[in-house]
Amino acid sequence: MINDPSIIEIAGAGPAGLAAAITLAHAGRQVIVYEAQKEVGHRFGGDFQGLENWTSKTDVLDVLRNWGLTTAFTAIPCNNGSAYDAQRQHYTFKSDTPLFYMIERGPGPNTLDSALLQQAQDLGVEVRFNHRLKQMTGQGVLAAGPRAADAIAVGYHFETNMNDGAWVICDDNLAPQGYAYLLIMNGKGTVKSCMFTNFKEEKLYVKRTVEAFKKLVDLQMINPQAHGGTGNFHIPKSAYSGMHPLVGEQAGFQDTLWGFGMRLAISSGVLAAQSLLNNQNYDILWKQKLKPQMETSVVNRALFSLLGNRGYGWFLRRHIANPSLREQLRTQYHPSLYKKLLLPWAKWRYQSLRKDESCNHIDCHCVWCREGKCAHD
């Protein structure tokens, strides 16, 4: 805990926290970031993920550059790949522009986390590892990660001789109400079942996922390492805890349909920093910039959960092979009258496992708040 009012503290060195720190440092502010783990991106350990590129017309890498954030990390554009339904019918998706960028997470070289950390430190941000911030008395941002598991992605990281590529299977027998995926980049890979229910049977679904990819694309794993992660999808009434903005997964800012969260997390970090720099209300900012997309993703999730295996095949046939797939996806995430009318039903059908954590205590200094109760109460 720092008593110097000129210093801005940030709890958490994930993409959201580091994006906030970089934005603040660009403006000449002194920033200290506290990270509970020994290194940046500790919980990911080489996980391959997709940095989505369909929710805006502007390419996501250009968006990061416009915000003053680094793109000095390996990002392989994914314009094409393969999808399969429950009957193993093959669909090729080809897009005129990248649907997403395949990136690596964790503390290693050329990862998103390491690149953001390096930029922050180059700008003079102090990052204190192995330090969990318990109280924040001055200005600061809370970016400490997910608080519940609404979805899990479980599987393996491995080395491989396979060519780069992206594959996905929509089959409730592999990934209930979600999808199984395989990502290969530069001799390494990630294979996982991303499931939205039946978490207790994760080992069975992972086994089925690996077997399916072995049959379909001759999956070859060398030195496989088990790995899992969680996703929390939540639209809070307020993204403040006391006087401090909540960003990234601590706020629940992720895509409820497929779990893509990095872009939302980074966006929220930038918005939180801007709110501090310009003395603006953070709730107004994120509700203007992020909430419409997030509400639409809740409707998308509710509809997708109704499809089942037969519906997945219909969805893939209808959408996946269109060369303007990126534009189609952008339209699906754009608010419409139809989706606004469905929103009350979708919110009733889909409810996060996490309760609203906004804190109404006056001048609350606690980093960890639970349903209006501070950890020190």
C-alpha positions as CSV (number, residue, x, y, z in Angstrom):
1,M,0.0,0.0,0.0
2,I,1.4,3.4,-1.1
3,N,0.5,6.6,0.7
4,D,1.9,8.9,-2.1
5,P,-1.2,10.3,-3.8
6,S,0.8,11.0,-7.0
7,I,1.3,7.2,-7.6
8,I,-1.4,5.1,-9.3
9,E,-1.5,1.5,-8.2
10,I,-2.7,-1.4,-10.3
11,A,-3.6,-4.8,-8.8
12,G,-2.7,-7.4,-11.5
13,A,-0.3,-7.6,-14.4
14,G,-2.5,-9.2,-17.0
15,P,-3.3,-7.5,-20.3
16,A,-6.0,-5.3,-18.7
17,G,-3.8,-4.1,-15.9
18,L,-0.7,-3.6,-18.1
19,A,-2.8,-1.8,-20.8
20,A,-4.0,0.6,-18.0
21,A,-0.4,1.1,-16.8
22,I,0.9,1.8,-20.2
23,T,-1.8,4.3,-20.9
24,L,-1.2,6.1,-17.6
25,A,2.6,6.1,-18.2
26,H,2.2,7.6,-21.6
27,A,0.5,10.5,-19.9
28,G,3.4,10.9,-17.5
29,R,1.8,9.3,-14.4
30,Q,3.9,7.2,-12.0
31,V,2.5,3.7,-11.8
32,I,3.2,0.6,-9.7
33,V,1.7,-2.7,-10.7
34,Y,1.4,-5.5,-8.2
35,E,1.3,-9.1,-9.4
36,A,0.7,-12.0,-7.0
37,Q,2.6,-14.5,-9.2
38,K,6.3,-14.7,-9.8
39,E,6.0,-13.8,-13.5
40,V,3.7,-12.3,-16.0
41,G,1.1,-14.6,-17.6
42,H,1.9,-17.3,-15.0
43,R,-1.4,-19.1,-15.2
44,F,-1.3,-19.5,-19.0
45,G,2.2,-21.1,-19.5
46,G,2.3,-21.1,-23.3
47,D,-1.4,-21.2,-24.0
48,F,-2.4,-20.4,-27.6
49,Q,-5.3,-18.1,-27.9
50,G,-7.1,-16.0,-30.5
51,L,-7.1,-12.2,-30.4
52,E,-10.4,-11.6,-32.1
53,N,-10.6,-9.3,-35.1
54,W,-14.3,-9.2,-36.0
55,T,-16.0,-6.8,-33.6
56,S,-14.8,-3.7,-35.4
57,K,-14.0,-2.8,-39.0
58,T,-10.5,-1.6,-37.9
59,D,-8.0,-4.4,-37.6
60,V,-7.3,-5.2,-33.9
61,L,-3.5,-4.7,-34.3
62,D,-4.2,-1.2,-35.6
63,V,-6.6,-0.6,-32.7
64,L,-3.8,-1.5,-30.3
65,R,-1.3,0.8,-32.1
66,N,-3.8,3.7,-32.0
67,W,-4.0,3.3,-28.3
68,G,-0.3,3.4,-28.0
69,L,0.1,-0.3,-27.1
70,T,2.8,-2.5,-28.5
71,T,2.2,-5.2,-31.1
72,A,5.7,-6.6,-30.7
73,F,4.5,-10.1,-30.1
74,T,4.0,-13.0,-32.4
75,A,0.6,-12.8,-34.0
76,I,-0.2,-15.1,-36.9
77,P,-3.2,-14.0,-38.9
78,C,-5.9,-16.7,-39.2
79,N,-7.9,-16.1,-42.4
80,N,-8.7,-19.7,-42.9
81,G,-9.1,-23.0,-41.1
82,S,-11.3,-26.1,-40.7
83,A,-14.5,-26.7,-38.7
84,Y,-16.4,-30.0,-38.1
85,D,-19.8,-30.7,-36.8
86,A,-20.9,-33.6,-34.6
87,Q,-21.1,-35.9,-37.7
88,R,-17.6,-34.9,-38.6
89,Q,-18.7,-33.1,-41.7
90,H,-15.9,-30.8,-42.8
91,Y,-16.3,-27.1,-43.4
92,T,-13.5,-24.8,-44.6
93,F,-13.7,-21.2,-43.5
94,K,-11.9,-18.6,-45.6
95,S,-12.0,-14.9,-44.9
96,D,-10.7,-12.0,-47.0
97,T,-9.2,-10.5,-43.8
98,P,-8.0,-12.2,-40.6
99,L,-10.8,-13.5,-38.3
100,F,-8.4,-13.5,-35.4
101,Y,-4.7,-13.5,-34.6
102,M,-3.2,-16.6,-33.0
103,I,-1.0,-15.5,-30.2
104,E,0.8,-17.1,-27.2
105,R,0.2,-16.3,-23.6
106,G,2.6,-16.6,-20.7
107,P,6.0,-15.4,-19.6
108,G,8.0,-16.6,-22.5
109,P,9.5,-14.7,-25.5
110,N,7.3,-13.1,-28.1
111,T,4.1,-13.6,-26.0
112,L,1.4,-10.9,-25.6
113,D,2.0,-10.8,-21.8
114,S,5.8,-10.3,-22.1
115,A,5.5,-7.7,-24.8
116,L,3.1,-5.6,-22.7
117,L,5.3,-6.0,-19.6
118,Q,8.4,-4.9,-21.6
119,Q,6.6,-1.8,-22.9
120,A,5.3,-0.9,-19.4
121,Q,8.7,-1.2,-17.9
122,D,10.3,0.8,-20.7
123,L,7.9,3.6,-19.9
124,G,9.0,3.6,-16.3
125,V,6.2,1.5,-14.8
126,E,7.4,-0.4,-11.7
127,V,6.1,-4.0,-11.6
128,R,6.3,-5.9,-8.2
129,F,6.0,-9.6,-8.6
130,N,5.2,-12.0,-5.8
131,H,3.2,-9.2,-4.2
132,R,-0.6,-9.4,-3.7
133,L,-2.0,-6.0,-3.0
134,K,-4.5,-6.1,-0.1
135,Q,-5.6,-2.5,0.2
136,M,-5.6,0.5,-2.2
137,T,-6.1,3.8,-0.6
138,G,-5.3,6.2,-3.4
139,Q,-6.1,6.1,-7.1
140,G,-5.8,2.7,-8.7
141,V,-7.2,0.0,-11.0
142,L,-8.3,-3.5,-10.0
143,A,-7.2,-6.1,-12.6
144,A,-6.8,-9.3,-10.6
145,G,-8.5,-11.9,-12.9
146,P,-11.6,-14.0,-12.9
147,R,-13.8,-14.6,-9.9
148,A,-15.9,-17.5,-11.1
149,A,-15.9,-20.2,-13.8
150,D,-18.7,-19.9,-16.3
151,A,-16.7,-21.9,-18.8
152,I,-13.5,-23.9,-18.7
153,A,-11.0,-24.7,-21.4
154,V,-9.0,-27.9,-20.6
155,G,-6.5,-29.9,-22.6
156,Y,-2.8,-29.9,-23.4
157,H,0.1,-27.8,-24.6
158,F,2.6,-29.7,-26.7
159,E,5.4,-29.7,-29.2
160,T,4.6,-31.0,-32.7
161,N,5.8,-31.5,-36.3
162,M,2.4,-30.4,-37.7
163,N,2.0,-27.4,-39.9
164,D,0.5,-24.2,-38.5
165,G,-3.3,-24.2,-38.5
166,A,-6.6,-23.8,-36.7
167,W,-9.3,-26.4,-36.3
168,V,-12.6,-26.4,-34.4
169,I,-15.2,-29.1,-33.7
170,C,-18.8,-28.2,-32.6
171,D,-20.0,-31.3,-30.8
172,D,-21.6,-31.5,-27.3
173,N,-20.0,-34.9,-26.8
174,L,-16.6,-33.2,-26.9
175,A,-17.4,-29.8,-25.5
176,P,-20.9,-29.3,-24.0
177,Q,-22.5,-26.1,-25.3
178,G,-19.0,-25.0,-26.4
179,Y,-16.4,-26.2,-28.9
180,A,-13.2,-28.2,-29.1
181,Y,-10.2,-26.6,-30.8
182,L,-6.7,-27.2,-32.0
183,L,-4.2,-24.4,-32.7
184,I,-0.7,-25.0,-34.1
185,M,1.9,-22.3,-34.4
186,N,5.7,-22.6,-35.0
187,G,6.1,-26.2,-33.8
188,K,3.9,-25.9,-30.7
189,G,0.2,-26.5,-30.2
190,T,-2.7,-26.2,-27.9
191,V,-5.7,-28.7,-28.0
192,K,-8.6,-28.1,-25.6
193,S,-12.2,-28.7,-24.9
194,C,-14.0,-25.4,-24.1
195,M,-17.1,-26.4,-22.2
196,F,-19.8,-24.3,-20.7
197,T,-21.4,-27.0,-18.6
198,N,-20.6,-30.5,-17.1
199,F,-17.3,-29.4,-15.7
200,K,-17.0,-32.5,-13.5
201,E,-16.5,-34.7,-16.5
202,E,-13.7,-32.6,-18.0
203,K,-11.3,-35.6,-18.3
204,L,-13.8,-37.5,-20.4
205,Y,-14.4,-34.6,-22.8
206,V,-10.6,-33.9,-23.1
207,K,-10.0,-37.6,-23.9
208,R,-12.7,-37.5,-26.6
209,T,-11.4,-34.2,-28.0
210,V,-7.8,-35.6,-28.4
211,E,-9.1,-38.8,-30.0
212,A,-11.3,-36.8,-32.4
213,F,-8.4,-34.7,-33.6
214,K,-6.2,-37.7,-34.0
215,K,-8.7,-39.2,-36.3
216,L,-9.5,-36.0,-38.2
217,V,-6.1,-34.4,-38.7
218,D,-3.6,-36.9,-37.3
219,L,-2.9,-34.9,-34.2
220,Q,0.7,-35.4,-33.1
221,M,1.6,-34.4,-29.6
222,I,5.2,-34.4,-28.3
223,N,5.8,-33.9,-24.5
224,P,2.1,-32.9,-23.8
225,Q,1.5,-30.9,-20.7
226,A,-1.9,-30.8,-19.2
227,H,-3.4,-27.3,-18.8
228,G,-6.7,-25.7,-18.0
229,G,-8.2,-22.2,-17.7
230,T,-11.5,-20.6,-16.7
231,G,-13.7,-17.9,-18.2
232,N,-16.1,-15.6,-16.3
233,F,-18.8,-13.8,-18.3
234,H,-20.5,-11.0,-16.4
235,I,-22.1,-7.7,-17.1
236,P,-21.9,-5.8,-13.8
237,K,-24.3,-3.0,-12.7
238,S,-21.2,-1.0,-11.9
239,A,-17.6,-1.8,-12.7
240,Y,-16.4,0.0,-9.6
241,S,-15.3,-1.5,-6.3
242,G,-15.6,1.4,-4.0
243,M,-13.7,4.2,-5.8
244,H,-11.6,1.9,-8.0
245,P,-12.4,0.7,-11.6
246,L,-12.6,-3.0,-12.2
247,V,-11.2,-4.2,-15.5
248,G,-10.7,-7.3,-17.5
249,E,-11.8,-10.6,-16.1
250,Q,-12.1,-9.2,-12.6
251,A,-15.0,-7.2,-14.0
252,G,-16.3,-10.2,-16.0
253,F,-15.5,-8.6,-19.4
254,Q,-15.4,-11.5,-21.8
255,D,-17.3,-12.6,-24.9
256,T,-20.2,-14.7,-23.5
257,L,-20.6,-16.7,-26.7
258,W,-17.1,-18.1,-27.3
259,G,-15.0,-16.8,-24.5
260,F,-12.7,-14.4,-26.4
261,G,-11.7,-12.0,-23.8
262,M,-8.3,-10.4,-24.5
263,R,-9.6,-7.5,-26.6
264,L,-12.3,-6.7,-24.1
265,A,-9.8,-6.9,-21.3
266,I,-7.3,-4.6,-23.0
267,S,-10.1,-2.1,-24.0
268,S,-11.4,-1.9,-20.4
269,G,-7.8,-1.3,-19.1
270,V,-7.4,1.6,-21.5
271,L,-10.9,3.0,-20.6
272,A,-10.1,2.8,-16.9
273,A,-6.9,4.7,-17.3
274,Q,-8.6,7.4,-19.4
275,S,-11.2,7.8,-16.7
276,L,-8.5,8.5,-14.2
277,L,-6.6,10.8,-16.5
278,N,-9.6,12.8,-17.5
279,N,-11.6,12.6,-14.3
280,Q,-14.4,10.8,-16.1
281,N,-16.9,8.3,-14.8
282,Y,-15.6,4.8,-15.8
283,D,-19.1,3.3,-15.7
284,I,-20.2,5.7,-18.4
285,L,-17.2,4.9,-20.6
286,W,-17.4,1.1,-20.5
287,K,-21.2,1.1,-20.9
288,Q,-20.9,3.3,-24.0
289,K,-17.9,1.4,-25.5
290,L,-18.2,-2.2,-24.3
291,K,-21.7,-3.0,-22.9
292,P,-23.6,-3.1,-26.3
293,Q,-21.2,-5.8,-27.6
294,M,-21.3,-7.7,-24.3
295,E,-25.1,-7.7,-24.2
296,T,-25.3,-8.9,-27.8
297,S,-22.9,-11.7,-26.9
298,V,-25.3,-12.8,-24.1
299,V,-28.0,-13.1,-26.7
300,N,-25.7,-15.0,-29.0
301,R,-24.8,-17.4,-26.1
302,A,-28.4,-18.1,-25.2
303,L,-29.2,-18.8,-28.9
304,F,-26.2,-21.0,-29.4
305,S,-27.0,-23.1,-26.3
306,L,-30.3,-24.0,-27.8
307,L,-28.8,-25.3,-31.1
308,G,-27.4,-28.7,-30.0
309,N,-25.5,-30.9,-32.4
310,R,-28.1,-30.7,-35.1
311,G,-28.1,-26.9,-34.9
312,Y,-24.3,-26.7,-35.0
313,G,-24.3,-28.3,-38.4
314,W,-26.9,-25.9,-39.6
315,F,-24.9,-22.9,-38.2
316,L,-21.7,-24.1,-39.9
317,R,-23.4,-24.7,-43.3
318,R,-25.1,-21.3,-43.2
319,H,-22.1,-19.1,-42.1
320,I,-18.7,-20.7,-42.1
321,A,-17.8,-20.9,-45.8
322,N,-18.7,-17.3,-46.6
323,P,-15.6,-15.3,-47.7
324,S,-17.1,-12.3,-45.9
325,L,-17.2,-14.3,-42.7
326,R,-15.5,-11.5,-40.7
327,E,-18.2,-9.0,-41.7
328,Q,-20.9,-11.6,-40.9
329,L,-19.5,-12.1,-37.4
330,R,-19.2,-8.3,-36.9
331,T,-22.9,-8.0,-37.8
332,Q,-23.7,-10.8,-35.3
333,Y,-22.0,-8.8,-32.5
334,H,-23.6,-5.5,-33.6
335,P,-26.7,-4.5,-31.5
336,S,-30.0,-4.7,-33.4
337,L,-33.6,-4.3,-32.6
338,Y,-34.1,-8.1,-32.8
339,K,-31.3,-8.7,-30.3
340,K,-32.5,-6.0,-28.0
341,L,-35.9,-7.6,-27.9
342,L,-34.3,-11.0,-27.0
343,L,-32.0,-9.6,-24.3
344,P,-34.4,-10.0,-21.3
345,W,-35.0,-13.6,-22.3
346,A,-31.3,-14.2,-22.9
347,K,-30.4,-12.7,-19.5
348,W,-33.0,-15.0,-17.9
349,R,-31.7,-18.1,-19.7
350,Y,-28.0,-17.3,-19.2
351,Q,-26.9,-16.3,-15.7
352,S,-23.3,-16.1,-14.6
353,L,-22.2,-18.3,-11.7
354,R,-20.8,-15.1,-10.2
355,K,-23.0,-12.6,-8.3
356,D,-22.6,-8.9,-8.8
357,E,-19.6,-7.8,-6.9
358,S,-19.9,-4.0,-7.2
359,C,-19.2,-2.4,-3.8
360,N,-21.4,0.4,-2.3
361,H,-19.2,1.1,0.7
362,I,-18.2,4.7,1.0
363,D,-14.5,5.3,0.3
364,C,-13.8,1.5,0.2
365,H,-10.1,0.6,0.1
366,C,-10.4,-3.1,-0.2
367,V,-9.0,-4.9,-3.3
368,W,-11.2,-8.0,-2.8
369,C,-14.9,-7.2,-2.4
370,R,-17.6,-9.8,-2.3
371,E,-21.3,-8.8,-2.7
372,G,-20.9,-5.5,-0.8
373,K,-18.8,-7.0,1.9
374,C,-15.1,-6.1,2.2
375,A,-12.6,-8.8,2.9
376,H,-11.5,-6.9,6.0
377,D,-15.1,-6.6,7.4
